[in-house]
């Protein structure tokens, strides 16, 4: 898989060091889970005073996929949905497969998954691509001098992350010339994020 995916042989060693191994889809259950907050709708529009802070309604959504089969679960909170996921996996005899959780990096979500599945061996948490891309873009926007410089480094950084070449991504960020940096702290935060 590494030989087929590596754009150049120099990437192969770094890709093999990736803590997230390449998976065979038939041997894994992919679980995407995300807590979602939306503005709560008012019961009526008439006579309700405008407030600065709107009430929010929260729910957690999970999408499970194994092979061609997929299922969506929805619940009021992370704990409820994780319990539903575990019940679903048990009922459908899916615990014999690797469990891949695609998450947005929220610490409370990661902690809840690890706590509930602490007894389970083949479990991986993977930061989903959308949130990783969003994090890189926002941190580099705050760290670098202007959009053009940010986009130049994003164009180099994202392919490295897609391949799992995290060490090369860190090296890229560490070698950015100081005249391109407006906030070193934000750049250091992104490097620390990759190191974690």
ZIDARA-V614094 format. One record per backbone hydrogen bond with DSSP energy under -1.0 kcal/mol. CO is the residue of the C=O (numbers start at 1). NH is the residue of the N-H. E is the energy in kcal/mol with one decimal. If there is no record, write none. Layout:
# ZIDARA-V614094
co & nh & e
CO & NH & E
CO & NH & E
This chain:
# ZIDARA-V614094
co & nh & e
1 & 5 & -1.9
2 & 6 & -2.6
8 & 11 & -2.1
9 & 12 & -1.1
11 & 15 & -2.6
12 & 16 & -2.1
13 & 17 & -1.1
24 & 27 & -2.2
25 & 28 & -1.6
27 & 98 & -2.2
29 & 100 & -3.0
30 & 65 & -2.3
31 & 102 & -3.2
32 & 63 & -2.9
34 & 61 & -2.2
36 & 59 & -2.2
38 & 57 & -3.2
55 & 40 & -3.0
57 & 38 & -2.5
59 & 36 & -3.7
60 & 75 & -2.3
61 & 34 & -2.4
62 & 73 & -3.0
63 & 32 & -2.8
64 & 71 & -2.5
65 & 30 & -2.8
66 & 69 & -1.9
69 & 66 & -2.4
71 & 64 & -3.3
73 & 62 & -2.9
75 & 60 & -3.0
77 & 81 & -2.0
78 & 82 & -2.7
79 & 83 & -2.0
80 & 84 & -2.2
81 & 85 & -2.6
82 & 86 & -2.4
83 & 87 & -2.3
84 & 88 & -2.7
85 & 89 & -2.8
86 & 90 & -2.4
87 & 91 & -2.9
88 & 92 & -2.1
89 & 94 & -2.9
90 & 93 & -1.4
94 & 97 & -1.4
98 & 29 & -3.0
99 & 124 & -2.4
100 & 31 & -3.6
101 & 126 & -3.5
102 & 33 & -1.9
103 & 128 & -3.1
106 & 110 & -2.4
107 & 111 & -2.7
108 & 112 & -2.1
109 & 113 & -2.4
110 & 114 & -2.5
111 & 115 & -2.3
112 & 116 & -2.4
113 & 117 & -2.4
117 & 120 & -1.7
121 & 123 & -2.3
122 & 99 & -2.9
124 & 101 & -3.3
126 & 103 & -2.4
128 & 132 & -2.1
129 & 133 & -2.8
130 & 134 & -2.3
131 & 135 & -2.5
132 & 136 & -2.4
133 & 137 & -2.4
134 & 138 & -2.5
135 & 139 & -2.6
136 & 140 & -2.5
137 & 141 & -1.9
138 & 142 & -1.6
139 & 143 & -1.6
140 & 144 & -2.6
143 & 182 & -3.1
143 & 183 & -1.9
144 & 146 & -1.3
146 & 150 & -2.1
147 & 151 & -3.1
148 & 152 & -2.0
149 & 153 & -2.1
150 & 154 & -2.6
151 & 155 & -2.4
153 & 157 & -2.8
154 & 158 & -2.5
157 & 161 & -2.0
158 & 162 & -2.6
159 & 163 & -1.6
160 & 165 & -2.7
164 & 166 & -1.8
165 & 169 & -1.8
166 & 170 & -2.6
167 & 171 & -2.4
168 & 172 & -2.3
169 & 173 & -2.1
170 & 174 & -2.4
171 & 175 & -1.2
173 & 176 & -1.1
177 & 180 & -2.0
178 & 181 & -1.2
180 & 145 & -2.7
183 & 187 & -1.4
184 & 188 & -2.7
185 & 189 & -2.1
186 & 190 & -1.7
187 & 191 & -2.1
188 & 192 & -2.6
189 & 193 & -2.1
190 & 194 & -2.0
191 & 195 & -2.2
192 & 196 & -2.1
